[in-house]
Amino acid sequence: MFLVIKMKTQLWSIAIVIIATILMSFSQILFKLYVDENSFTTIFINWKLLIGILVYIVSGILLILSFKGGQASTLYLFLATSYIWVALLASHFLGESLTNAKSFSIAVILLGMFVLFLDNFTNKQWVRSFG
């Protein structure tokens, strides 16, 4: 007898959401870089804006695909990591400081995600092994 833990949400689906969230966060950094270089009164399309829009569209498509493999409530937990990715990317690409308050917020997000993600493991089944 083995304990098999059957997750309500597939791991591939979670991986796609994480990739999509990183891409979405990167596009937001590109949007910020674009806005810093251009004023709101002029609409000037450059590579940062175009790539940002394209990456944002790709991340949206990936999110839609990920819903095939899991529960929306679980997958949206991983969208909460967008704050983490934006904070880290902004620190690297924009020179924004990663303050103690931001670091604490990241820890709280991760802790909350962990607690809520445990719900995925509530469907436990005993399976007889036929070696």
C-alpha positions as CSV (number, residue, x, y, z in Angstrom):
1,M,0.0,0.0,0.0
2,F,1.2,3.4,-0.9
3,L,-0.1,6.9,-0.1
4,V,-0.8,8.6,-3.3
5,I,-1.4,12.3,-3.1
6,K,-3.6,13.5,-5.9
7,M,-3.4,17.2,-6.5
8,K,-6.5,19.1,-7.7
9,T,-4.3,21.2,-9.9
10,Q,-1.6,19.8,-12.2
11,L,2.0,20.8,-11.8
12,W,2.4,21.7,-15.5
13,S,-0.5,24.2,-15.1
14,I,1.2,25.8,-12.1
15,A,4.5,26.0,-14.0
16,I,2.7,27.8,-16.9
17,V,1.1,30.3,-14.5
18,I,4.5,31.1,-12.9
19,I,6.1,31.6,-16.4
20,A,3.2,33.7,-17.4
21,T,3.4,35.8,-14.3
22,I,7.2,36.4,-14.8
23,L,6.5,37.4,-18.4
24,M,3.7,39.7,-17.3
25,S,6.0,41.3,-14.6
26,F,8.7,41.8,-17.2
27,S,6.3,43.5,-19.5
28,Q,5.3,45.9,-16.7
29,I,8.9,46.8,-16.3
30,L,9.1,47.6,-20.0
31,F,6.0,49.7,-19.7
32,K,7.6,51.6,-16.8
33,L,10.8,52.1,-18.9
34,Y,8.7,53.4,-21.7
35,V,6.7,55.8,-19.6
36,D,10.0,57.2,-18.0
37,E,11.3,58.0,-21.5
38,N,8.0,59.5,-22.9
39,S,5.4,61.9,-21.7
40,F,1.7,61.1,-21.6
41,T,0.9,63.9,-24.0
42,T,2.8,62.2,-26.8
43,I,2.1,58.7,-28.1
44,F,5.4,57.4,-29.3
45,I,5.7,53.8,-30.1
46,N,9.1,52.3,-29.5
47,W,10.6,48.8,-29.0
48,K,10.0,48.8,-25.2
49,L,6.3,49.5,-25.6
50,L,5.9,47.0,-28.5
51,I,7.8,44.2,-26.8
52,G,5.9,44.9,-23.5
53,I,2.6,44.6,-25.3
54,L,3.6,41.5,-27.1
55,V,4.9,39.8,-23.9
56,Y,1.8,40.8,-22.0
57,I,-0.4,39.2,-24.7
58,V,1.7,36.0,-24.6
59,S,1.4,35.9,-20.8
60,G,-2.4,36.2,-21.1
61,I,-2.5,33.3,-23.6
62,L,-0.4,31.2,-21.3
63,L,-2.8,32.0,-18.4
64,I,-5.8,30.9,-20.4
65,L,-4.0,27.6,-21.4
66,S,-3.1,26.9,-17.8
67,F,-6.7,26.9,-16.6
68,K,-7.1,23.6,-18.4
69,G,-5.0,21.9,-15.8
70,G,-6.4,23.2,-12.5
71,Q,-8.6,25.1,-10.3
72,A,-8.7,28.9,-10.8
73,S,-8.5,29.5,-7.1
74,T,-5.2,27.7,-6.9
75,L,-3.7,29.1,-10.1
76,Y,-4.6,32.6,-9.1
77,L,-2.5,32.1,-5.9
78,F,0.5,32.1,-8.2
79,L,-0.5,35.3,-9.8
80,A,0.2,36.8,-6.4
81,T,3.9,36.2,-7.2
82,S,3.7,39.1,-9.7
83,Y,4.4,41.5,-6.8
84,I,7.5,39.5,-6.0
85,W,8.7,39.4,-9.6
86,V,8.0,43.1,-10.2
87,A,9.9,44.0,-7.0
88,L,12.9,41.9,-7.9
89,L,12.9,43.1,-11.6
90,A,12.4,46.7,-10.6
91,S,15.4,46.4,-8.2
92,H,17.5,45.0,-11.0
93,F,16.4,47.0,-14.1
94,L,15.1,50.2,-12.5
95,G,17.4,50.6,-9.6
96,E,14.6,50.6,-7.1
97,S,15.5,49.6,-3.6
98,L,14.2,46.4,-2.0
99,T,13.3,47.8,1.4
100,N,12.6,45.9,4.6
101,A,8.9,46.6,4.1
102,K,9.0,45.1,0.6
103,S,11.0,42.1,1.8
104,F,8.5,41.5,4.6
105,S,5.6,41.8,2.2
106,I,7.2,39.2,-0.1
107,A,7.6,36.8,2.9
108,V,3.9,37.3,3.9
109,I,2.8,36.6,0.3
110,L,4.9,33.4,0.2
111,L,3.6,32.3,3.5
112,G,0.0,33.0,2.5
113,M,0.5,31.1,-0.8
114,F,2.0,28.1,1.1
115,V,-1.0,27.9,3.5
116,L,-3.6,28.2,0.8
117,F,-1.7,25.8,-1.5
118,L,-1.9,23.1,1.2
119,D,-5.5,22.7,0.2
120,N,-4.3,21.0,-2.9
121,F,-3.2,18.1,-0.9
122,T,-6.5,17.4,0.9
123,N,-7.6,14.7,-1.5
124,K,-5.5,11.7,-0.3
125,Q,-6.1,8.2,-1.5
126,W,-4.7,4.8,-0.5
127,V,-3.8,2.8,-3.6
128,R,-2.9,-0.9,-3.6
129,S,0.3,-1.5,-5.5
130,F,0.3,-4.5,-7.9
131,G,4.1,-4.8,-8.3
